[in-house]
Amino acid sequence: MISRHIDEKIGPLILRITLGSTMLFAHGLPKLLSYSTKVNSFPDPLGVSSKMSLILTILAEVFCSIFIIMGIKVRLTVIPLIITMAVAAFIVHAGQPWKNQELSIVYLFGFTALFFSGSGKFSLKK
């Protein structure tokens, strides 16, 4: 049995690495690598332009994810991802079937949990 002391240290680490890596590799990098094909057709739910929406999404999904994986300023760097996932779930996919909203809601709650827990003991910086 793992002691409670170790559980408290390893939980945020597992959450950070899992959420950060899956966001980075499954969502952020594909958007970054296909920027030129997505720039004019990316959803613009907040009315800031497709280009700006894509740039903000890439900044959150790529750069914030990297910081989260490393454990750098986690409480601060999850905020753009929380906003991005809330917009995806409740604006972009609003009124769509649950299966279209589910993943962004899972990410939203995972990043929200990191906001409250912080980076944990195994991180580069609090």
TAQUINOR-V430271 format. One record per residue. RES is the residue in three letters. SS is DSSP state (h for helix, s for strand, l for the rest). Layout:
<<RES,SS> <RES,SS>>
This chain:
<<MET,l> <ILE,l> <SER,l> <ARG,h> <HIS,h> <ILE,h> <ASP,h> <GLU,h> <LYS,h> <ILE,h> <GLY,h> <PRO,h> <LEU,h> <ILE,h> <LEU,h> <ARG,h> <ILE,h> <THR,h> <LEU,h> <GLY,h> <SER,h> <THR,h> <MET,h> <LEU,h> <PHE,h> <ALA,h> <HIS,h> <GLY,h> <LEU,h> <PRO,h> <LYS,h> <LEU,h> <LEU,h> <SER,l> <TYR,h> <SER,h> <THR,h> <LYS,h> <VAL,l> <ASN,l> <SER,l> <PHE,l> <PRO,l> <ASP,l> <PRO,l> <LEU,l> <GLY,l> <VAL,l> <SER,l> <SER,h> <LYS,h> <MET,h> <SER,h> <LEU,h> <ILE,h> <LEU,h> <THR,h> <ILE,h> <LEU,h> <ALA,h> <GLU,h> <VAL,h> <PHE,h> <CYS,h> <SER,h> <ILE,h> <PHE,h> <ILE,h> <ILE,h> <MET,h> <GLY,l> <ILE,l> <LYS,l> <VAL,h> <ARG,h> <LEU,h> <THR,h> <VAL,h> <ILE,h> <PRO,h> <LEU,h> <ILE,h> <ILE,h> <THR,h> <MET,h> <ALA,h> <VAL,h> <ALA,h> <ALA,h> <PHE,h> <ILE,h> <VAL,h> <HIS,l> <ALA,l> <GLY,l> <GLN,l> <PRO,l> <TRP,h> <LYS,h> <ASN,h> <GLN,h> <GLU,h> <LEU,h> <SER,h> <ILE,h> <VAL,h> <TYR,h> <LEU,h> <PHE,h> <GLY,h> <PHE,h> <THR,h> <ALA,h> <LEU,h> <PHE,h> <PHE,h> <SER,h> <GLY,l> <SER,l> <GLY,l> <LYS,l> <PHE,l> <SER,l> <LEU,l> <LYS,l> <LYS,l>>
